[in-house]
Amino acid sequence: MATTLRPSTVLLRADSLIIFGEYLAAHHPDLRRLEQLERAHIEGFLVWNHQRPWRGWLARDKPEAASVSKRTVVDLRAFFEDLAVWGWADRPTRQLVFASDIPRLERPMPRALPPDVDRDLMAAVAGLADPFARHGLAILRGTGMRLGELLDLELDCLWDFGDRGTWVKVPLGKLGTERTVPLDEPTLADFDAWMAQRGPQRALIHPRHGQPADFLFVERDDGDRRSGFATAWTGPSLPLD
């Protein structure tokens, strides 16, 4: 897993498996091999995991957070799926964890803005005097990138595929993967406008790998002092989520 996931994610996966192992040791001590697992073992774990005790550094007399319990089930499902893909010899003989087993959180993910709200919001963005904020927010909206991914873009991030249009290569993000996103004409225009505004800049040292990088969203301000999109934003508070 370490070849595709961040170290912190690998540690969380391992912690989820430790929790599952401790449950099996306490409730099914006769189990010795993964291939002995049955659906009944998983169902018992799902019930226990839903209200399992707090497992943080500080002892608390309360159940574990729902989001943490959900992550444990997601990690367990990914573990069994990986065993099947890898062809692991000592694995369950059938699927044990299903998508329907993953708990739903009480707070749903944010929904898309209604068309009229989206129209008014983007009209406000288009009127911002700060080009960092104006073009950056428009690109976020047009590509679905996270803010950190936007700040990691470099000058060579745009790829022209002829009749298939122009795409942006999104660098390694939260999931530790790269992807390409097609650009519509307004979003491409925002890229072009910012590149014209940005002008020539010296390369900066990338904070992750220590090599020089021509970041797209940098701007010289007051001589050699440089600022990024996050620090240049001086407009009103906008709901980026």
C-alpha positions as CSV (number, residue, x, y, z in Angstrom):
1,M,0.0,0.0,0.0
2,A,2.9,2.3,0.7
3,T,3.6,2.5,-3.1
4,T,0.3,4.4,-3.7
5,L,-0.8,5.8,-0.4
6,R,0.7,8.4,2.0
7,P,2.5,7.1,5.1
8,S,-0.2,8.6,7.3
9,T,-2.9,6.8,5.4
10,V,-1.0,3.5,5.6
11,L,-0.8,4.0,9.4
12,L,-4.6,4.6,9.6
13,R,-5.2,1.4,7.6
14,A,-2.9,-0.5,9.9
15,D,-4.8,0.8,12.9
16,S,-8.1,-0.3,11.5
17,L,-6.7,-3.8,11.0
18,I,-5.4,-3.8,14.6
19,I,-8.9,-2.9,15.9
20,F,-10.4,-5.8,13.8
21,G,-7.7,-8.2,15.1
22,E,-8.3,-7.2,18.7
23,Y,-12.0,-7.7,18.2
24,L,-11.5,-11.2,16.8
25,A,-9.0,-12.1,19.6
26,A,-11.6,-11.1,22.2
27,H,-14.8,-12.5,20.6
28,H,-13.5,-15.4,18.4
29,P,-10.3,-16.7,19.9
30,D,-10.6,-19.9,18.0
31,L,-9.8,-18.2,14.7
32,R,-6.3,-18.7,13.4
33,R,-6.4,-17.9,9.7
34,L,-8.0,-15.3,7.5
35,E,-9.6,-18.1,5.4
36,Q,-11.6,-19.1,8.4
37,L,-13.5,-15.8,8.5
38,E,-17.2,-16.0,7.8
39,R,-19.8,-13.3,7.2
40,A,-21.1,-13.8,10.8
41,H,-17.8,-12.6,12.2
42,I,-18.0,-9.5,10.1
43,E,-21.6,-8.8,11.1
44,G,-20.6,-9.1,14.8
45,F,-17.8,-6.7,14.3
46,L,-20.0,-4.2,12.5
47,V,-22.4,-4.1,15.5
48,W,-19.5,-3.8,18.0
49,N,-17.7,-1.2,15.9
50,H,-20.7,1.1,15.7
51,Q,-20.5,1.9,19.4
52,R,-17.0,0.7,20.3
53,P,-15.1,2.5,23.1
54,W,-13.0,5.5,22.6
55,R,-9.5,4.6,21.5
56,G,-7.6,8.0,21.7
57,W,-4.5,8.9,23.7
58,L,-6.7,10.4,26.4
59,A,-9.2,8.0,28.1
60,R,-12.8,9.1,27.6
61,D,-16.0,7.4,28.7
62,K,-17.7,7.8,25.4
63,P,-18.0,5.9,22.1
64,E,-15.7,6.4,19.2
65,A,-16.6,9.1,16.7
66,A,-18.9,8.0,13.9
67,S,-16.4,9.2,11.3
68,V,-13.7,7.0,12.8
69,S,-15.9,3.9,13.0
70,K,-16.9,4.5,9.4
71,R,-13.2,4.7,8.3
72,T,-12.5,1.4,10.0
73,V,-15.1,-0.3,7.9
74,V,-13.9,1.4,4.7
75,D,-10.3,0.2,5.5
76,L,-11.4,-3.3,6.3
77,R,-13.3,-3.6,3.0
78,A,-10.3,-2.2,1.1
79,F,-8.1,-4.8,2.9
80,F,-10.1,-7.7,1.7
81,E,-10.4,-6.3,-1.8
82,D,-6.6,-6.0,-1.9
83,L,-6.2,-9.6,-0.9
84,A,-8.4,-10.7,-3.7
85,V,-6.6,-8.5,-6.3
86,W,-3.2,-9.7,-5.1
87,G,-4.4,-13.4,-5.2
88,W,-3.3,-13.9,-1.6
89,A,-3.5,-17.6,-0.8
90,D,-4.7,-17.2,2.9
91,R,-7.8,-15.1,2.2
92,P,-11.6,-15.6,2.8
93,T,-13.2,-17.7,0.2
94,R,-15.9,-15.2,-0.6
95,Q,-16.7,-11.5,-0.2
96,L,-17.3,-10.6,3.4
97,V,-17.6,-6.8,3.5
98,F,-20.0,-4.9,1.2
99,A,-20.5,-1.3,0.3
100,S,-23.9,-1.4,2.2
101,D,-21.9,-2.2,5.4
102,I,-20.3,1.3,5.4
103,P,-22.2,3.4,7.9
104,R,-23.8,6.6,6.7
105,L,-22.8,9.7,8.7
106,E,-25.6,11.9,10.0
107,R,-24.0,15.0,8.4
108,P,-24.1,14.4,4.6
109,M,-21.5,15.8,2.2
110,P,-22.2,19.3,0.9
111,R,-24.5,19.4,-2.0
112,A,-24.0,21.3,-5.3
113,L,-25.2,24.9,-5.1
114,P,-28.5,25.7,-6.8
115,P,-28.1,27.3,-10.2
116,D,-29.2,30.7,-9.0
117,V,-26.8,30.7,-6.0
118,D,-23.9,29.5,-8.2
119,R,-24.6,32.2,-10.7
120,D,-24.6,34.9,-8.0
121,L,-21.5,33.5,-6.3
122,M,-19.5,33.4,-9.5
123,A,-20.7,36.9,-10.4
124,A,-19.3,38.1,-7.1
125,V,-16.0,36.3,-7.8
126,A,-15.8,37.9,-11.2
127,G,-16.0,41.3,-9.6
128,L,-13.1,40.8,-7.2
129,A,-10.3,43.2,-7.6
130,D,-7.6,40.8,-6.5
131,P,-6.6,38.6,-9.5
132,F,-5.2,35.9,-7.3
133,A,-8.7,35.4,-5.7
134,R,-10.7,36.1,-8.9
135,H,-8.9,33.6,-11.2
136,G,-8.1,31.1,-8.4
137,L,-11.7,30.7,-7.2
138,A,-12.9,30.5,-10.8
139,I,-10.4,27.7,-11.5
140,L,-11.4,25.9,-8.3
141,R,-15.0,26.0,-9.4
142,G,-14.3,24.9,-12.9
143,T,-12.0,22.0,-12.1
144,G,-13.2,20.6,-8.7
145,M,-9.6,20.8,-7.4
146,R,-8.8,21.2,-3.7
147,L,-7.0,24.4,-2.7
148,G,-3.8,22.6,-1.9
149,E,-3.9,21.0,-5.4
150,L,-4.3,24.5,-7.0
151,L,-1.3,25.9,-5.1
152,D,0.8,22.9,-6.3
153,L,0.1,23.5,-10.0
154,E,3.2,24.3,-12.1
155,L,3.6,26.1,-15.4
156,D,3.5,22.9,-17.4
157,C,0.2,21.7,-15.9
158,L,-1.8,22.4,-19.1
159,W,-1.9,19.7,-21.8
160,D,-3.3,20.3,-25.2
161,F,-4.9,17.2,-26.8
162,G,-6.0,18.6,-30.1
163,D,-9.6,18.0,-30.8
164,R,-10.1,16.7,-27.3
165,G,-9.4,20.1,-25.9
166,T,-7.0,21.3,-23.1
167,W,-6.7,19.4,-19.9
168,V,-5.0,20.3,-16.6
169,K,-2.8,17.8,-14.9
170,V,-3.6,17.9,-11.1
171,P,-0.6,17.0,-9.0
172,L,-0.5,14.6,-6.1
173,G,-3.3,15.5,-3.7
174,K,-5.1,14.2,-0.7
175,L,-5.5,10.7,-2.2
176,G,-1.9,10.5,-3.3
177,T,-2.8,10.1,-7.0
178,E,-2.5,12.3,-10.1
179,R,-5.3,13.0,-12.5
180,T,-6.2,15.1,-15.5
181,V,-9.3,17.3,-15.8
182,P,-10.8,18.6,-19.0
183,L,-11.2,22.4,-19.1
184,D,-14.1,24.4,-20.5
185,E,-13.5,27.7,-22.3
186,P,-14.2,30.0,-19.3
187,T,-11.8,28.0,-17.0
188,L,-9.1,27.9,-19.7
189,A,-9.6,31.7,-20.1
190,D,-8.9,32.1,-16.4
191,F,-5.7,30.1,-16.7
192,D,-4.6,32.2,-19.6
193,A,-5.5,35.5,-17.8
194,W,-3.6,34.5,-14.7
195,M,-0.5,33.4,-16.7
196,A,-0.5,36.8,-18.4
197,Q,-0.8,38.5,-15.0
198,R,1.8,36.3,-13.3
199,G,4.6,37.2,-15.7
200,P,8.1,35.6,-15.3
201,Q,9.1,34.4,-11.8
202,R,12.0,32.6,-10.4
203,A,11.6,29.0,-9.4
204,L,10.8,28.2,-5.8
205,I,12.0,25.2,-3.8
206,H,9.2,22.6,-3.5
207,P,8.4,22.0,0.2
208,R,7.9,18.2,-0.4
209,H,10.8,17.1,-2.5
210,G,13.2,20.0,-2.2
211,Q,13.6,20.6,-6.0
212,P,13.0,23.9,-7.8
213,A,9.5,24.2,-9.1
214,D,7.8,26.8,-11.3
215,F,4.6,27.2,-9.3
216,L,1.8,28.7,-11.3
217,F,0.2,30.7,-8.4
218,V,3.0,32.9,-7.2
219,E,3.4,36.6,-7.5
220,R,6.2,39.0,-6.8
221,D,5.1,41.6,-4.2
222,D,7.3,44.4,-2.8
223,G,10.5,43.4,-4.5
224,D,11.6,39.9,-3.9
225,R,8.9,39.0,-1.3
226,R,6.6,36.3,-2.8
227,S,3.1,35.5,-1.8
228,G,0.7,32.6,-2.7
229,F,-3.0,32.4,-3.4
230,A,-3.8,31.7,0.3
231,T,-2.0,34.8,1.6
232,A,-3.0,37.1,-1.2
233,W,-6.8,36.5,-0.6
234,T,-8.2,39.7,0.9
235,G,-11.8,39.5,-0.4
236,P,-14.9,38.6,1.5
237,S,-15.4,35.2,3.0
238,L,-16.7,32.8,0.4
239,P,-18.0,29.2,0.9
240,L,-15.3,27.2,-0.9
241,D,-17.0,24.0,0.1
